[in-house]
Amino acid sequence: MNYFDYAATTPVDAESLRVFRTVSEEFWGNPSSLHDIGGKAEQLLSRCREKLAALLGVPSKGIHFTSGGTEGNHLALVTLALSRQKKGKHIIIGGGEHSSLHSSAGYLQDLGFSVTKVPLDSKGLIDIDRLTASISDQTTVVSIGHVNGEIGTIQPLYAIKDLLRSRDVLFHSDMVQSFGKIDLSEFTSLVDSFTFSSHKIYGPKGVGALYINPALDISPMIPGQTHEDGFRGGTVNLPGIAGFVTAAEHCFQSMKTDHFLDLRFHFLTQLTRKLPGLFTLYEGPLHAQLPHVIGLGIHGIEGQWLMLECNRHGMCISTGSACSAGSQDMSKTLQSMGVSQRAGKEFIRISFGRDTRTEQAVALAHLLSDIHAAHTSALT
């Protein structure tokens, strides 16, 4: 099979897997235990936290290991909102956020909070004017993801931070899709909290992290927990964390932007040649587009059917975020951009990985063209 769904998940790197096994065998104690075996595990956990903090340019005390991006987003948004509810009960999220943030916002609404969802413009970027107009004296938290997971647009975190700087509003960002693709040390100081995940960067599944600025006066969402500085209950997944940090170090040492730009160029060149005027590409300006994610719709063909046809021919693509798979609703990103229901049903996502070859990208473009031709022929 040819895999084009790296934005959903990635295979585990061999070195990350080796570290996972070694830690499972040699550091199997509970880091919270006070005996020597637990102390050995705690020392490794501390080193992992410090290494990750150094990569990101943040204090290690602010990093809390989680089961992944979804749990991290839940913990972040709910914790920040509840901690500031004496000031106000209004939060703002981007309309194209990951489903975990929409569900967290829904939970807060049930607790009496009001939620504003700011739409994206036609380029997939947050509407800064609408965001500005949405902020009130009751606003306590704004959550805008760094990179959109469905079309790869890079949101203007600097502009958002400038907007919030003079207001007493906390800023959270889902950085799951940008982590390991962009040097985040430039952006982590702009936000009060952010989330990232292991399985998007060739690390083990079921592990991620949440950063919350330790200078903030924040109370954990569920009180009385003893792990991860009280932010999360349960014994930590130390083998997964060690594998995660190993994968992160490798990604940060070998970010290959040129590789993805080349793949994107060859794929879109071939698709334009094969299907001129017959598809819609959803992307941001060059400076605000992560090259390895391509969101598009081929006119007249439902995305889910196209995905199944590609799978039948040995090509794995998706119809958007894996966390929304099975939903009959169109992509939240496209809804937020004002795309019609009909066009939204045509949406597919193609995402490249570090092992994707140019000939594979070209072959996918040819297959999409062939499927379109066969579909058109069947209708006539």
NUDRENNU-154065 format. One record per residue (C-alpha): x, y, z; residue in one letter; residue number from 1. Coordinates in steps of 0.001 Angstrom, whole numbers, m for minus. Example, Ala and Ser with C-alpha at 12.3 -4.5 7.8 and 13.67 -1.06 7.14 Angstrom:
BEGIN
{x:12300 y:m4500 z:7800 aa:A i:1}
{x:13670 y:m1060 z:7140 aa:S i:2}
***
This chain:
BEGIN
{x:0 y:0 z:0 aa:M i:1}
{x:1062 y:3603 z:m699 aa:N i:2}
{x:331 y:5669 z:2394 aa:Y i:3}
{x:m780 y:9315 z:2088 aa:F i:4}
{x:m2360 y:9849 z:5515 aa:D i:5}
{x:577 y:11000 z:7657 aa:Y i:6}
{x:m1491 y:13845 z:9135 aa:A i:7}
{x:m3624 y:11157 z:10804 aa:A i:8}
{x:m776 y:9035 z:12164 aa:T i:9}
{x:2722 y:7812 z:11350 aa:T i:10}
{x:4598 y:4518 z:11673 aa:P i:11}
{x:6840 y:4218 z:14724 aa:V i:12}
{x:10493 y:5082 z:14124 aa:D i:13}
{x:12852 y:2108 z:14691 aa:A i:14}
{x:14968 y:3955 z:17273 aa:E i:15}
{x:11862 y:5130 z:19120 aa:S i:16}
{x:10621 y:1537 z:19229 aa:L i:17}
{x:14012 y:319 z:20516 aa:R i:18}
{x:13929 y:2900 z:23320 aa:V i:19}
{x:10337 y:1949 z:24154 aa:F i:20}
{x:11343 y:m1683 z:24604 aa:R i:21}
{x:14488 y:m884 z:26604 aa:T i:22}
{x:12592 y:1345 z:29023 aa:V i:23}
{x:9838 y:m1277 z:29362 aa:S i:24}
{x:12448 y:m3833 z:30390 aa:E i:25}
{x:14804 y:m1726 z:32507 aa:E i:26}
{x:12753 y:1195 z:33905 aa:F i:27}
{x:9496 y:m560 z:34713 aa:W i:28}
{x:8976 y:983 z:38158 aa:G i:29}
{x:6302 y:3546 z:38984 aa:N i:30}
{x:7994 y:6986 z:38986 aa:P i:31}
{x:5850 y:7983 z:41980 aa:S i:32}
{x:7119 y:5104 z:44125 aa:S i:33}
{x:9681 y:6041 z:46779 aa:L i:34}
{x:11919 y:2962 z:46528 aa:H i:35}
{x:15017 y:2751 z:44328 aa:D i:36}
{x:13249 y:1135 z:41365 aa:I i:37}
{x:10673 y:3937 z:41372 aa:G i:38}
{x:13441 y:6512 z:41796 aa:G i:39}
{x:15252 y:5160 z:38742 aa:K i:40}
{x:12068 y:5593 z:36695 aa:A i:41}
{x:11510 y:9088 z:38112 aa:E i:42}
{x:15012 y:10160 z:37091 aa:Q i:43}
{x:14349 y:9034 z:33511 aa:L i:44}
{x:10962 y:10781 z:33479 aa:L i:45}
{x:12624 y:14011 z:34617 aa:S i:46}
{x:15280 y:13734 z:31907 aa:R i:47}
{x:12585 y:13194 z:29272 aa:C i:48}
{x:10711 y:16273 z:30487 aa:R i:49}
{x:13884 y:18364 z:30431 aa:E i:50}
{x:14862 y:17214 z:26925 aa:K i:51}
{x:11417 y:18037 z:25552 aa:L i:52}
{x:11423 y:21418 z:27285 aa:A i:53}
{x:14831 y:22220 z:25788 aa:A i:54}
{x:13582 y:21406 z:22275 aa:L i:55}
{x:10612 y:23735 z:22759 aa:L i:56}
{x:12323 y:26516 z:24694 aa:G i:57}
{x:9997 y:26316 z:27699 aa:V i:58}
{x:10477 y:25576 z:31416 aa:P i:59}
{x:10257 y:21836 z:32096 aa:S i:60}
{x:7895 y:22401 z:35040 aa:K i:61}
{x:5169 y:23405 z:32571 aa:G i:62}
{x:5187 y:20120 z:30626 aa:I i:63}
{x:2574 y:17536 z:31628 aa:H i:64}
{x:2564 y:14201 z:29802 aa:F i:65}
{x:m811 y:12992 z:28525 aa:T i:66}
{x:m2286 y:10232 z:26362 aa:S i:67}
{x:m2182 y:12491 z:23289 aa:G i:68}
{x:m3484 y:15666 z:21706 aa:G i:69}
{x:m7157 y:15039 z:22423 aa:T i:70}
{x:m6698 y:14636 z:26176 aa:E i:71}
{x:m4272 y:17565 z:26192 aa:G i:72}
{x:m6807 y:19856 z:24524 aa:N i:73}
{x:m9545 y:18767 z:26928 aa:H i:74}
{x:m7319 y:19430 z:29935 aa:L i:75}
{x:m6070 y:22754 z:28586 aa:A i:76}
{x:m9325 y:24424 z:27598 aa:L i:77}
{x:m11368 y:23228 z:30569 aa:V i:78}
{x:m8603 y:23895 z:33103 aa:T i:79}
{x:m7926 y:27411 z:31852 aa:L i:80}
{x:m11619 y:28303 z:31607 aa:A i:81}
{x:m12518 y:26992 z:35069 aa:L i:82}
{x:m9485 y:28661 z:36628 aa:S i:83}
{x:m10566 y:32079 z:35296 aa:R i:84}
{x:m14335 y:31825 z:35663 aa:Q i:85}
{x:m14451 y:34466 z:38404 aa:K i:86}
{x:m13380 y:37014 z:35775 aa:K i:87}
{x:m15861 y:35792 z:33161 aa:G i:88}
{x:m17387 y:32772 z:31457 aa:K i:89}
{x:m16811 y:33491 z:27786 aa:H i:90}
{x:m14336 y:31547 z:25638 aa:I i:91}
{x:m13442 y:31782 z:21954 aa:I i:92}
{x:m12275 y:28991 z:19678 aa:I i:93}
{x:m11534 y:28855 z:15972 aa:G i:94}
{x:m14270 y:27388 z:13810 aa:G i:95}
{x:m11874 y:24898 z:12235 aa:G i:96}
{x:m10383 y:23511 z:15454 aa:E i:97}
{x:m9835 y:19816 z:16138 aa:H i:98}
{x:m12957 y:18000 z:17339 aa:S i:99}
{x:m11504 y:17718 z:20873 aa:S i:100}
{x:m11723 y:21488 z:21290 aa:L i:101}
{x:m15275 y:21627 z:19958 aa:H i:102}
{x:m16300 y:18916 z:22435 aa:S i:103}
{x:m14473 y:20662 z:25305 aa:S i:104}
{x:m16242 y:23906 z:24407 aa:A i:105}
{x:m19560 y:22025 z:24423 aa:G i:106}
{x:m18802 y:20667 z:27891 aa:Y i:107}
{x:m18087 y:24191 z:29130 aa:L i:108}
{x:m21351 y:25422 z:27613 aa:Q i:109}
{x:m23167 y:22829 z:29723 aa:D i:110}
{x:m21467 y:24427 z:32745 aa:L i:111}
{x:m22841 y:27848 z:31844 aa:G i:112}
{x:m20034 y:29242 z:29698 aa:F i:113}
{x:m20734 y:31037 z:26430 aa:S i:114}
{x:m18669 y:30033 z:23401 aa:V i:115}
{x:m17902 y:32016 z:20257 aa:T i:116}
{x:m16566 y:30143 z:17228 aa:K i:117}
{x:m14650 y:32471 z:14922 aa:V i:118}
{x:m14787 y:31477 z:11228 aa:P i:119}
{x:m11921 y:31030 z:8800 aa:L i:120}
{x:m11574 y:33083 z:5639 aa:D i:121}
{x:m11472 y:31636 z:2123 aa:S i:122}
{x:m7760 y:30857 z:2562 aa:K i:123}
{x:m8344 y:28880 z:5739 aa:G i:124}
{x:m6954 y:31568 z:8043 aa:L i:125}
{x:m8661 y:32865 z:11167 aa:I i:126}
{x:m10679 y:36030 z:10560 aa:D i:127}
{x:m8757 y:38487 z:12767 aa:I i:128}
{x:m11449 y:41178 z:12479 aa:D i:129}
{x:m14123 y:38759 z:13648 aa:R i:130}
{x:m11841 y:37554 z:16428 aa:L i:131}
{x:m11278 y:41142 z:17579 aa:T i:132}
{x:m15005 y:41883 z:17555 aa:A i:133}
{x:m15720 y:38711 z:19569 aa:S i:134}
{x:m13595 y:39650 z:22576 aa:I i:135}
{x:m15510 y:41117 z:25515 aa:S i:136}
{x:m14849 y:41933 z:29165 aa:D i:137}
{x:m16074 y:38418 z:29973 aa:Q i:138}
{x:m13610 y:36650 z:27655 aa:T i:139}
{x:m11013 y:34576 z:29497 aa:T i:140}
{x:m9579 y:32083 z:26962 aa:V i:141}
{x:m8925 y:32093 z:23216 aa:V i:142}
{x:m7986 y:28799 z:21531 aa:S i:143}
{x:m6638 y:28867 z:17965 aa:I i:144}
{x:m4712 y:25902 z:16554 aa:G i:145}
{x:m1294 y:26578 z:15030 aa:H i:146}
{x:m1712 y:24434 z:11895 aa:V i:147}
{x:m5048 y:23241 z:10563 aa:N i:148}
{x:m5032 y:19452 z:10384 aa:G i:149}
{x:m7272 y:19190 z:7326 aa:E i:150}
{x:m5812 y:21712 z:4877 aa:I i:151}
{x:m2486 y:22635 z:6512 aa:G i:152}
{x:m2894 y:26394 z:6877 aa:T i:153}
{x:m606 y:28054 z:9436 aa:I i:154}
{x:m2482 y:30471 z:11676 aa:Q i:155}
{x:m1003 y:33921 z:12485 aa:P i:156}
{x:m61 y:33378 z:16121 aa:L i:157}
{x:1944 y:36618 z:16283 aa:Y i:158}
{x:m1057 y:38683 z:15172 aa:A i:159}
{x:m3328 y:36893 z:17646 aa:I i:160}
{x:m854 y:37430 z:20478 aa:K i:161}
{x:m617 y:41143 z:19615 aa:D i:162}
{x:m4394 y:41320 z:19793 aa:L i:163}
{x:m4532 y:39653 z:23214 aa:L i:164}
{x:m1420 y:41250 z:24716 aa:R i:165}
{x:m3230 y:44238 z:26275 aa:S i:166}
{x:m6195 y:42134 z:27434 aa:R i:167}
{x:m6374 y:39734 z:30351 aa:D i:168}
{x:m7103 y:36743 z:28089 aa:V i:169}
{x:m5291 y:33402 z:28092 aa:L i:170}
{x:m4141 y:31972 z:24762 aa:F i:171}
{x:m4149 y:28219 z:24047 aa:H i:172}
{x:m2952 y:26635 z:20795 aa:S i:173}
{x:m3267 y:23083 z:19517 aa:D i:174}
{x:219 y:22486 z:18044 aa:M i:175}
{x:m231 y:18795 z:17260 aa:V i:176}
{x:91 y:19271 z:13491 aa:Q i:177}
{x:2969 y:21763 z:13621 aa:S i:178}
{x:5071 y:19889 z:16207 aa:F i:179}
{x:8007 y:18241 z:14424 aa:G i:180}
{x:7260 y:20081 z:11158 aa:K i:181}
{x:8041 y:23645 z:12269 aa:I i:182}
{x:10591 y:24859 z:14819 aa:D i:183}
{x:8169 y:25663 z:17623 aa:L i:184}
{x:10700 y:27416 z:19857 aa:S i:185}
{x:9800 y:30593 z:17946 aa:E i:186}
{x:6123 y:30297 z:18877 aa:F i:187}
{x:5892 y:28716 z:22329 aa:T i:188}
{x:6491 y:32031 z:24102 aa:S i:189}
{x:3425 y:33493 z:22362 aa:L i:190}
{x:938 y:31213 z:24091 aa:V i:191}
{x:m42 y:30310 z:27642 aa:D i:192}
{x:m607 y:26661 z:26825 aa:S i:193}
{x:m213 y:24286 z:23901 aa:F i:194}
{x:m637 y:20603 z:23103 aa:T i:195}
{x:1397 y:18176 z:21019 aa:F i:196}
{x:1418 y:14453 z:20320 aa:S i:197}
{x:3778 y:11534 z:19720 aa:S i:198}
{x:2099 y:9499 z:16991 aa:H i:199}
{x:2191 y:12379 z:14470 aa:K i:200}
{x:6012 y:12410 z:14570 aa:I i:201}
{x:6898 y:8690 z:14319 aa:Y i:202}
{x:6621 y:8067 z:18048 aa:G i:203}
{x:4442 y:5567 z:19958 aa:P i:204}
{x:685 y:6019 z:20064 aa:K i:205}
{x:m1121 y:6868 z:23282 aa:G i:206}
{x:1281 y:9551 z:24516 aa:V i:207}
{x:1539 y:13317 z:24147 aa:G i:208}
{x:2006 y:16395 z:26265 aa:A i:209}
{x:347 y:19586 z:27408 aa:L i:210}
{x:2336 y:22689 z:28300 aa:Y i:211}
{x:827 y:25250 z:30663 aa:I i:212}
{x:2944 y:28224 z:31656 aa:N i:213}
{x:3960 y:27410 z:35248 aa:P i:214}
{x:3821 y:31114 z:36157 aa:A i:215}
{x:25 y:31056 z:35798 aa:L i:216}
{x:m2212 y:30654 z:38823 aa:D i:217}
{x:m4064 y:27590 z:37535 aa:I i:218}
{x:m5951 y:24853 z:39388 aa:S i:219}
{x:m6108 y:21338 z:37877 aa:P i:220}
{x:m9449 y:20403 z:36340 aa:M i:221}
{x:m9870 y:17458 z:38737 aa:I i:222}
{x:m8412 y:18152 z:42213 aa:P i:223}
{x:m6531 y:15648 z:44325 aa:G i:224}
{x:m4519 y:13933 z:41588 aa:Q i:225}
{x:m897 y:13115 z:42355 aa:T i:226}
{x:690 y:12487 z:38957 aa:H i:227}
{x:2032 y:15114 z:36540 aa:E i:228}
{x:2000 y:17866 z:39145 aa:D i:229}
{x:m1657 y:17162 z:39816 aa:G i:230}
{x:m2833 y:17788 z:36244 aa:F i:231}
{x:m3443 y:14160 z:35322 aa:R i:232}
{x:m4198 y:10994 z:37260 aa:G i:233}
{x:m2801 y:7548 z:36573 aa:G i:234}
{x:636 y:5992 z:36315 aa:T i:235}
{x:2601 y:7646 z:33536 aa:V i:236}
{x:3444 y:5738 z:30348 aa:N i:237}
{x:7212 y:5984 z:30790 aa:L i:238}
{x:8199 y:3704 z:27858 aa:P i:239}
{x:5890 y:5700 z:25583 aa:G i:240}
{x:7246 y:9011 z:26887 aa:I i:241}
{x:10854 y:7933 z:26300 aa:A i:242}
{x:9991 y:6771 z:22775 aa:G i:243}
{x:8121 y:10040 z:22203 aa:F i:244}
{x:11091 y:12178 z:23232 aa:V i:245}
{x:13424 y:10067 z:21067 aa:T i:246}
{x:11176 y:10625 z:18046 aa:A i:247}
{x:10922 y:14353 z:18847 aa:A i:248}
{x:14702 y:14754 z:18985 aa:E i:249}
{x:15038 y:13035 z:15617 aa:H i:250}
{x:12326 y:15202 z:14015 aa:C i:251}
{x:13809 y:18428 z:15339 aa:F i:252}
{x:17219 y:17457 z:13953 aa:Q i:253}
{x:15932 y:16616 z:10470 aa:S i:254}
{x:13035 y:18852 z:9441 aa:M i:255}
{x:12873 y:18425 z:5651 aa:K i:256}
{x:10690 y:21274 z:4399 aa:T i:257}
{x:12257 y:21142 z:917 aa:D i:258}
{x:11259 y:17489 z:614 aa:H i:259}
{x:7594 y:18295 z:1226 aa:F i:260}
{x:7641 y:21362 z:m1021 aa:L i:261}
{x:8998 y:19171 z:m3819 aa:D i:262}
{x:6319 y:16503 z:m3287 aa:L i:263}
{x:3561 y:19109 z:m3212 aa:R i:264}
{x:4845 y:20744 z:m6399 aa:F i:265}
{x:5031 y:17489 z:m8370 aa:H i:266}
{x:1657 y:16235 z:m7152 aa:F i:267}
{x:m215 y:19462 z:m7887 aa:L i:268}
{x:1569 y:19949 z:m11233 aa:T i:269}
{x:459 y:16497 z:m12359 aa:Q i:270}
{x:m3074 y:16906 z:m11013 aa:L i:271}
{x:m3452 y:20281 z:m12763 aa:T i:272}
{x:m2233 y:18744 z:m16012 aa:R i:273}
{x:m4546 y:15747 z:m15719 aa:K i:274}
{x:m7628 y:17489 z:m14280 aa:L i:275}
{x:m7450 y:21143 z:m15382 aa:P i:276}
{x:m10252 y:23131 z:m13762 aa:G i:277}
{x:m11804 y:19973 z:m12345 aa:L i:278}
{x:m10722 y:20236 z:m8725 aa:F i:279}
{x:m10693 y:22814 z:m5942 aa:T i:280}
{x:m7576 y:23221 z:m3822 aa:L i:281}
{x:m7994 y:24544 z:m294 aa:Y i:282}
{x:m4786 y:26236 z:829 aa:E i:283}
{x:m3357 y:29360 z:2378 aa:G i:284}
{x:m753 y:31783 z:1028 aa:P i:285}
{x:2705 y:30251 z:525 aa:L i:286}
{x:4037 y:31682 z:3805 aa:H i:287}
{x:1061 y:30287 z:5713 aa:A i:288}
{x:841 y:26778 z:4317 aa:Q i:289}
{x:2357 y:23580 z:5690 aa:L i:290}
{x:3456 y:21824 z:2481 aa:P i:291}
{x:2913 y:18223 z:3508 aa:H i:292}
{x:m899 y:18573 z:3879 aa:V i:293}
{x:m3094 y:18980 z:785 aa:I i:294}
{x:m6850 y:19444 z:1071 aa:G i:295}
{x:m8865 y:19348 z:m2144 aa:L i:296}
{x:m12114 y:18308 z:m3758 aa:G i:297}
{x:m12491 y:16712 z:m7200 aa:I i:298}
{x:m15631 y:18089 z:m8780 aa:H i:299}
{x:m18568 y:15710 z:m8976 aa:G i:300}
{x:m17026 y:12910 z:m6899 aa:I i:301}
{x:m17893 y:12333 z:m3249 aa:E i:302}
{x:m14762 y:12240 z:m1126 aa:G i:303}
{x:m15667 y:9103 z:805 aa:Q i:304}
{x:m16273 y:7137 z:m2404 aa:W i:305}
{x:m13009 y:8457 z:m3859 aa:L i:306}
{x:m11137 y:7419 z:m732 aa:M i:307}
{x:m12531 y:3877 z:m997 aa:L i:308}
{x:m11606 y:3676 z:m4692 aa:E i:309}
{x:m8060 y:4812 z:m3923 aa:C i:310}
{x:m7854 y:2192 z:m1191 aa:N i:311}
{x:m8985 y:m468 z:m3671 aa:R i:312}
{x:m6029 y:530 z:m5859 aa:H i:313}
{x:m3513 y:457 z:m3003 aa:G i:314}
{x:m3463 y:4180 z:m2158 aa:M i:315}
{x:m4391 y:5351 z:1367 aa:C i:316}
{x:m5856 y:8870 z:1583 aa:I i:317}
{x:m8453 y:10329 z:3955 aa:S i:318}
{x:m11509 y:12553 z:4022 aa:T i:319}
{x:m10210 y:14707 z:6876 aa:G i:320}
{x:m9349 y:14307 z:10539 aa:S i:321}
{x:m9317 y:10694 z:11719 aa:A i:322}
{x:m11002 y:11850 z:14941 aa:C i:323}
{x:m14061 y:12777 z:12856 aa:S i:324}
{x:m14079 y:9580 z:10774 aa:A i:325}
{x:m17550 y:8062 z:10491 aa:G i:326}
{x:m19296 y:11409 z:10938 aa:S i:327}
{x:m21800 y:12295 z:8237 aa:Q i:328}
{x:m21147 y:16003 z:8752 aa:D i:329}
{x:m18814 y:17854 z:6420 aa:M i:330}
{x:m15409 y:19021 z:7599 aa:S i:331}
{x:m15543 y:21673 z:10342 aa:K i:332}
{x:m12736 y:23468 z:8529 aa:T i:333}
{x:m14705 y:23750 z:5284 aa:L i:334}
{x:m17881 y:24691 z:7150 aa:Q i:335}
{x:m15972 y:27478 z:8882 aa:S i:336}
{x:m14624 y:28664 z:5515 aa:M i:337}
{x:m18171 y:28920 z:4151 aa:G i:338}
{x:m17763 y:26087 z:1638 aa:V i:339}
{x:m21065 y:24693 z:332 aa:S i:340}
{x:m22408 y:21353 z:1543 aa:Q i:341}
{x:m22025 y:19865 z:m1914 aa:R i:342}
{x:m18388 y:20929 z:m2273 aa:A i:343}
{x:m17705 y:19831 z:1304 aa:G i:344}
{x:m18807 y:16281 z:502 aa:K i:345}
{x:m16115 y:16160 z:m2207 aa:E i:346}
{x:m13295 y:16882 z:216 aa:F i:347}
{x:m10247 y:14612 z:523 aa:I i:348}
{x:m6978 y:15076 z:2412 aa:R i:349}
{x:m3596 y:13916 z:1182 aa:I i:350}
{x:m615 y:14128 z:3512 aa:S i:351}
{x:3000 y:13198 z:2860 aa:F i:352}
{x:5629 y:11712 z:5157 aa:G i:353}
{x:9385 y:11737 z:5270 aa:R i:354}
{x:9547 y:8454 z:3312 aa:D i:355}
{x:7099 y:9502 z:572 aa:T i:356}
{x:8781 y:9436 z:m2839 aa:R i:357}
{x:8109 y:11739 z:m5776 aa:T i:358}
{x:7028 y:8839 z:m7990 aa:E i:359}
{x:4411 y:7864 z:m5395 aa:Q i:360}
{x:2953 y:11380 z:m5346 aa:A i:361}
{x:2853 y:11448 z:m9147 aa:V i:362}
{x:1223 y:7993 z:m9243 aa:A i:363}
{x:m1507 y:9210 z:m6865 aa:L i:364}
{x:m2255 y:12186 z:m9120 aa:A i:365}
{x:m2567 y:9813 z:m12094 aa:H i:366}
{x:m4852 y:7479 z:m10146 aa:L i:367}
{x:m7165 y:10346 z:m9149 aa:L i:368}
{x:m7361 y:11325 z:m12804 aa:S i:369}
{x:m8121 y:7754 z:m13867 aa:D i:370}
{x:m10855 y:7403 z:m11246 aa:I i:371}
{x:m12380 y:10703 z:m12381 aa:H i:372}
{x:m12340 y:9540 z:m16018 aa:A i:373}
{x:m13945 y:6215 z:m15158 aa:A i:374}
{x:m16588 y:7927 z:m13018 aa:H i:375}
{x:m17412 y:10419 z:m15783 aa:T i:376}
{x:m17619 y:7630 z:m18345 aa:S i:377}
{x:m20009 y:5645 z:m16154 aa:A i:378}
{x:m22356 y:8640 z:m15947 aa:L i:379}
{x:m22569 y:9089 z:m19742 aa:T i:380}
***
